[in-house]
Amino acid sequence: MVRWWREFRGKHGKRGVLLVGGIPLLLLGMLLIFWIRREPGVRAKPKQGPIVEAVYALGTVKADTTYTLKVGIQSSVARVHVTEGDVVARGAALLTTDSATFESPISGTVTRVAVQRGETIMPGAPVVTVIDLSKKYVQLSMDQESALLVRAGQPVELSFESIRGQKITGKVDRLYPSEGQFLVRVRVDKMPPEILPDMSADVAIETARRENVIQIPVAAVKRGQVTVYRGGKQKERVQVKIGAINAEWAEVLDNSIHMEDEVLVPEPARQP
């Protein structure tokens, strides 16, 4: 190698040295041009088929029927007939005071006993709570944007942490405002008996479903436009009208995208 270099330098002198020395600079320049002109992402093909749009929220299990015993006057507890966890029938005695015996107006499970024999009960204080565990629903609070998409009768899927493999379905029963919140009540088709009030559920409400539609990756759409490659080479920036959207795909409502096209999915922005 050294011998070759000496012969090359002897024949070409400084000019040859400059020529050889310029080769790395030329390669560096070509790499720089390639880096600048390279596609900042990957190409993806559109797909055709059904798409489901949904909104998601965390829900809480509630009981349809709850009874809380309160007394109207100051009283002394003569006897407590139940303990927490007892299952009682309608008409069962709950509490006896120095003036009356109070009975449960519903059948259910006693979930709270707040007094003991000999204690004084103040007017309006909750004393005993009975819940009917046979009838439950799920309640969730939604932001305004999501609430605008929700309608009564929409199908719902629910998932509970400990029974992820079990598919639980239902429907939106009603949507209503309450003290600045937008509350949704979900009627569950068949609630597992082990699910109790105050448990949490992941809820997905289906707000739209389209069949046999052209779809492109959601990440390809930027400000209503998509970079499209037609015929594998021709690059265009086109306006696209979007319909239903799920976590990954977006429905194309117009004729801006064809099945033989490819769309550019930009690389995600790097975190600093």
N, C-alpha and C positions, 0 to 999 in steps of 0.2 A: 504494500500500500504506500509506504514511504517512497519507494523507488518510483512508483507511478506518479506520485505527486511532484517529485523533482523533475521528471521528464516533462510533465504537463506544464509546469511553471517555466521550464527552460524553453519550450516551444512557443507558449502564448504570453509569457511575461505577466505584467500587472493586469493586462486586460483579461487574461484567462482567470486570474485570481478573482477579479471583480465579478466575472461571469459566474464562476462557481459559488462565490459568496452570495450572489443574488438569488440563487435557487431557493434557499430557505425562506427568504423574504417573499418570493413569488408564491410558494406554497402557503405561507401564512396569510397572504392576501386572499388567496382562493378560499381558504378555510373561513376567513372573516366574511367574505361575500356569501358563502354557503350558510353561515350562521345567521346572517341578517335576513336572507331570503327564505330560510327554512319555514315550514308551516308551524305556527305556534299552537299545535294541537294534533288531533287525529281525525281521520275521515270516518264517517259512519253512514251506513245505508238506511234509508227509511224502511219502515215495516208497515204492514197492513193487518188489521185485526181489531178486536174489541179493546176499549179503553174505559177504565173506571176512575172517576174523580171522587175524592173523599176528603173530609175534614176530620181532624183528629183532636181528641181531648182526653183528659183524665176524669173519670166519673166516680161517684160514690154511691154505694148501695144504700137504699132507703127502704123503710117498711111502709106499706100502704096505710096500715091502721096502727096507731099508737094511742094509748090512754095513760095519762098522768093524773094521779089522784092529788087533789089539793082541797083543803078545808076552808070554809068561809069564816070561821071564828077561831079564836085561840082555844086549843083543846089539849087535854092530857091523854097520852096513849095508854090504853088499858091492856090491849093485846095486839100483837102482830101475827097475822094468820099465815103469812107466806115468807119464804126466803128467796133470794136471788137465784134464778135458774129453774124455779118451779114452773110447771105447765099447769095453767088454770083454765077452767071452763067459764063460760059466761054465767054470771050470777054468783061466782065463788067469793067468799068473804076475804077481804084483803086486810082490813084494819078495823079495830074497835077502839073508840075513844070514850071519854066519860059521858058523851052525849049520843053517840050513834055508832052503828056498824056500817062500814062502806064495802060495797061489792063491785066486782069488775064488770063493766058493761060489755066486754069483749072476751073471746077466748084467745089465749096467747101465752107467752113466756114472760115471767117476771124478770125484768132486767135491772131493776133498781129498788132497793128498800133503804130509805134515808133516815129512818127513825128506829128507836128501840122502846120497849115497854118502860113506862114511867116518864118519858120525855114530854116536853111541851111543844106543841106544833103551833107555829105562827100562821096567821091567815095568808093564803096565797102561796105558801111554801110547797114545793113538790115533795111528795111523801113516798108514793109507790108508782113505778112505771111498768106497764104491761105492753108488750109488742106482739102483734100477730106476725109470726115469721113465715107463714105460708104464702103471703102475698108481698112480693118485693119488686122494686123498680130501681133504675139507675138514674141519677141526676148529675148533670154536668153543667159547668159554667163556661160560656164561649165568649171570645172577643167579637167585636162588632162585625169585622170582615167575614168571619166564619159563620156567624149567626145569620147573615144575609143570604147564605146559601142553603140553610136548613129549612125543611118543610115537614109537616106532619105526614106520616106514612112512609118516609124514606127508610130503606133497609139499613140495619146496623149490625156490625160485628163487634163482639166484646172478647177481651182476653184478660185472664186473671193470672197473677204472677205464679202461683203454685200449680196451676192446671193449664199451662200454655198449650198443651196438645189437644185440648177439648174445644171444639168450635161452638161458640154460644152466639145466637142470633137474636135479633129483635127488630123493633120499628120505633121511629120517632113518634111519641104520643102527642107531645105539644111543645111549643116554644113560647116563653113569656118573659117580660122584664120584671126584675125584682131588686129594688134598692140599688140601681145602677149596674146590675148584672143582667146578662142574658142567659136564662136557665133553660135547659132542655131536659125533658123527662122522656126516658126510653123505656118502653114496655118490652120485657124480655120474654121470648117464646117459652123457654124452659130453664128456669134458674136452678142450678145445682143446689141441693139441700145444704151442702157444706158452706155455701156462700152466705155470709151474715151481714146485717146492716153495719155501715161504717167501713166495710172493706172497699178497696179501690180497684178500679178496672180501667184498662186501656180501651178506648172506644173509637171506632172508625165509622163515620156516617157517610154512606154512599150518596153523593149529591148529584152525580150525573153518570150516565153509561151510554156509550156509543158503540155500535157494531160495525165491523168491516170498514174502518177508517184508516187513512194514511197518517202515520205518526213519525215524529223525529225526536231525537233527544232534547229534553228541556234545556240542557246546558248549551245547545247550539244556538239558541235564540237570544239575541242581545238587542234590546230596545226595539223589538218588533222586526228585526232583520236577521237573515241567515246567510252565511257564506256557502255557496253551492258550486259544485264541480259538475259540469255537464259533459257527457262523453268522456269522462275520466280526466280531462285536461282543462277545459274552459272554465275559468273561475269568475263567478258573478256574486254580487251582493244584492239579495232580493228581499223585498218586503213580504212578510208572511202573516196571514190571519190565523190566530190560534184559538182553539176551542177548549175542550176538556183537558185537564192536566193532572197527572199523578206524580209520584215521587221522581220518575225518570223520563217519562215520555209526554209529548204534547200532541194533541190532535191538530191537523192542518185542515182548515175550513175552505181554503181557496185552491186554485190550480197552480200555485207558485212552486210546488215541489212535486217531482215525478218519481216513480219507483226506481227508475234507472239512474237517478241522481246520487250524488254523495254530498253530505253536509259536513262542514268543519265544526268539530267540537273543541273549543279552546281549552288549553291547559288551565287547571284551577290556579287562582292567584296564590303565590307563595306567601306564607305567613312570615312577618318580619321576625 
